[in-house]
Protein backbone atom coordinates (compact mmCIF):
# COMPACT_ATOMS: atom_id res chain seq x y z
CA UNK A 1 0.00 0.00 0.00
CA UNK A 2 1.34 3.39 -0.92
CA UNK A 3 2.28 5.97 1.67
CA UNK A 4 -0.37 8.49 0.65
CA UNK A 5 -3.13 5.86 1.01
CA UNK A 6 -1.86 4.98 4.49
CA UNK A 7 -1.79 8.67 5.35
CA UNK A 8 -5.36 9.11 4.02
CA UNK A 9 -6.62 6.16 6.12
CA UNK A 10 -4.84 7.58 9.15
CA UNK A 11 -6.43 11.01 8.68
CA UNK A 12 -9.90 9.51 8.21
CA UNK A 13 -9.55 7.47 11.40
CA UNK A 14 -8.08 10.37 13.33
CA UNK A 15 -10.93 12.66 12.25
CA UNK A 16 -13.57 10.11 13.23
CA UNK A 17 -11.87 9.63 16.59
CA UNK A 18 -11.83 13.37 17.25
CA UNK A 19 -15.49 13.56 16.33
CA UNK A 20 -16.46 10.82 18.81
CA UNK A 21 -14.34 12.23 21.64
CA UNK A 22 -15.79 15.70 21.09
CA UNK A 23 -19.34 14.33 20.98
CA UNK A 24 -18.73 12.45 24.23
CA UNK A 25 -17.47 15.47 26.21
CA UNK A 26 -19.55 18.27 24.71
CA UNK A 27 -22.12 19.72 27.08
CA UNK A 28 -20.58 18.11 30.15
CA UNK A 29 -18.98 20.07 32.93
CA UNK A 30 -15.58 18.39 32.73
CA UNK A 31 -12.47 19.88 34.29
CA UNK A 32 -8.88 18.77 34.08
CA UNK A 33 -7.39 19.72 37.42
CA UNK A 34 -4.20 17.74 37.58
CA UNK A 35 -2.08 19.97 39.78
CA UNK A 36 -2.61 20.41 43.54
CA UNK A 37 -3.10 24.18 43.29
CA UNK A 38 -5.93 23.78 40.76
CA UNK A 39 -7.58 20.98 42.74
CA UNK A 40 -7.64 22.97 45.99
CA UNK A 41 -8.98 26.13 44.33
CA UNK A 42 -11.63 24.13 42.44
CA UNK A 43 -12.72 22.40 45.65
CA UNK A 44 -13.05 25.75 47.45
CA UNK A 45 -15.01 27.33 44.59
CA UNK A 46 -17.50 24.47 44.31
CA UNK A 47 -18.50 24.47 48.00
CA UNK A 48 -20.89 26.89 49.67
CA UNK A 49 -18.72 29.86 50.64
CA UNK A 50 -19.18 31.83 53.87
CA UNK A 51 -17.44 34.82 55.43
CA UNK A 52 -16.36 35.03 59.07
CA UNK A 53 -17.12 38.16 61.12
CA UNK A 54 -13.53 39.34 60.76
CA UNK A 55 -13.58 38.91 56.97
CA UNK A 56 -16.93 40.71 56.75
CA UNK A 57 -15.48 43.67 58.67
CA UNK A 58 -12.52 43.83 56.27
CA UNK A 59 -14.86 43.67 53.26
CA UNK A 60 -16.80 46.65 54.68
CA UNK A 61 -13.62 48.75 54.63
CA UNK A 62 -13.88 48.97 50.85
CA UNK A 63 -10.31 48.26 49.70
CA UNK A 64 -11.27 44.69 48.77
CA UNK A 65 -14.58 43.25 47.56
CA UNK A 66 -16.16 39.91 46.75
CA UNK A 67 -14.99 40.10 43.12
CA UNK A 68 -11.40 40.18 44.34
CA UNK A 69 -12.10 37.14 46.52
CA UNK A 70 -13.62 35.21 43.59
CA UNK A 71 -10.71 36.13 41.32
CA UNK A 72 -8.22 35.03 43.97
CA UNK A 73 -10.05 31.71 44.31
CA UNK A 74 -9.84 31.27 40.54
CA UNK A 75 -6.36 32.56 39.68
CA UNK A 76 -4.59 32.62 43.06
CA UNK A 77 -1.67 30.59 44.32
CA UNK A 78 -1.99 28.26 47.31
CA UNK A 79 0.94 28.46 49.72
CA UNK A 80 1.31 24.80 50.63
CA UNK A 81 4.11 25.49 53.13
CA UNK A 82 1.60 27.24 55.41
CA UNK A 83 -1.52 25.39 54.26
CA UNK A 84 -3.15 22.01 54.85
CA UNK A 85 -3.06 22.56 58.63
CA UNK A 86 -5.86 20.97 60.65
CA UNK A 87 -8.12 23.54 62.28
CA UNK A 88 -10.94 21.88 64.18
CA UNK A 89 -12.76 19.67 61.68
CA UNK A 90 -11.37 21.49 58.63
CA UNK A 91 -8.11 22.42 56.98
CA UNK A 92 -6.61 25.89 56.63
CA UNK A 93 -5.39 27.10 53.23
CA UNK A 94 -3.41 30.30 52.58
CA UNK A 95 -4.10 31.73 49.11
CA UNK A 96 -2.25 34.63 47.52
CA UNK A 97 -4.17 36.68 44.99
CA UNK A 98 -4.61 40.19 43.65
CA UNK A 99 -7.32 42.81 43.76
CA UNK A 100 -8.66 44.63 40.73
CA UNK A 101 -6.31 47.48 41.64
CA UNK A 102 -3.37 45.03 41.46
CA UNK A 103 -2.81 44.94 45.24
CA UNK A 104 -1.53 41.63 46.63
CA UNK A 105 -3.88 40.04 49.16
CA UNK A 106 -3.61 36.88 51.24
CA UNK A 107 -6.75 34.89 52.01
CA UNK A 108 -7.01 32.49 54.92
CA UNK A 109 -9.71 29.95 54.08
CA UNK A 110 -10.89 27.07 56.28
CA UNK A 111 -12.03 24.13 54.15
CA UNK A 112 -14.65 21.95 55.83
CA UNK A 113 -16.20 18.87 54.28
CA UNK A 114 -19.46 20.68 53.47
CA UNK A 115 -18.43 24.37 53.17
CA UNK A 116 -15.53 26.81 52.92
CA UNK A 117 -15.18 29.77 55.28
CA UNK A 118 -13.06 32.86 54.56
CA UNK A 119 -11.50 33.59 57.93
CA UNK A 120 -9.19 36.51 57.21
CA UNK A 121 -7.98 38.85 54.44
CA UNK A 122 -4.54 40.39 54.71
CA UNK A 123 -3.22 43.23 52.54
CA UNK A 124 0.40 42.67 51.59
CA UNK A 125 2.65 45.61 50.89
CA UNK A 126 4.41 45.45 47.51
N, C-alpha and C positions, 0 to 999 in steps of 0.2 A: 504494500500500500504506500502510495506516495506521501511525502511529508505534508503537503498542503491539505490532503484529505484527512490525515490524522489531526492536523491543526483545526480543520473545520469541525470534525466530530468533537474535539475537545471544547471548542467555543460553544457549540450547541449544548453540550452537557453542562458546561459551566453556567451558561445563561439560564437553562432550566433549573439548575440548582439554586441560583440566586433568586429566581422567581419564587420557588417554594419556600426558601428561608424567609424572604421578605413577607410572603403571604402568611407565614406562621406567626411572625412577631408583630405584624402591623396591628395597631389598635390596642395592643397590650401595654401595660405600664411596666415595662422591663427596664431595669437599671443594671449597670455593670460597675459595681463598687468593689473593686478588687483590693484597694489599698486601705489600711486602717483608718487614715484620716477621713476618707470618703465614707466609710462604713459608719463611723461614729457620728459624723455630721448628718448623714441620712437618717440614722436612728433617732437623733434628737429632733429633726424636722418632722418626722412622721408621727411623733407622739403628741398628745395634748400638752401644750406649753403654758406654764404659769409663771407669774412674777412674784418674788418675795416682797415683803414690805420695804426692805432696803433698796431693792432694784426699782420698785415703783417710785420711791422718793427721788432716786437719781434720774429716772425718766421725766419726772415733773420739772427738773431743773432746766430742761430744754436743749442742752448741748448734744444729747443723743436721743434718738427716737426708735420706735419699733421697726422702722425700715432698716435702720443700721443694724439692729439685732438680727433681723431676717437675713440680711446680706452677709453678716458675719457667720451665721449658721449655714450659709450656702457656700461661701468662698473663703472662709477663715481657715486658720491652721490650728490644729490641736497640739498643745504642748504635752507630749506623753511623759516627759520627765516629771511633771508636777501633777499629771492626771491619773485617772484610774485608781484613785484612793477611795477606800470604803468610807462612807459617811452615813451612819445609820443603816438603812436598808437600801441605799443607793450608792452610786459612784460619782465622784466629783471629776469634772473635766474642765480644763482651762483652755479657752479658745481665744486666739488673737485675731482681730479683724480690724476693719476700718470703717469710719463714718463716711457719710456723703461728702463731708468737708475734708476728707483725707486725714483725719485724726486717728491715731492708733488707739484701739480700745481692747481691753481684756475682759472676757466674760467668764464668770464662774458659774457653771451649770451643774446641777445635781440631777443625775439620770436614774430615775426609779424604773421599776418594771412596767408601770402603767402610765407614767407621765414624766415630763422634764420640767425642772424648776430653775429659773434664772435667779441665782442667789445674790450676785454682786456684779457691778460694772465698774471697771477701773479705767481712768483716762491715763494713757501713757504719754510722757513728754517725748518729743522727737529727738 
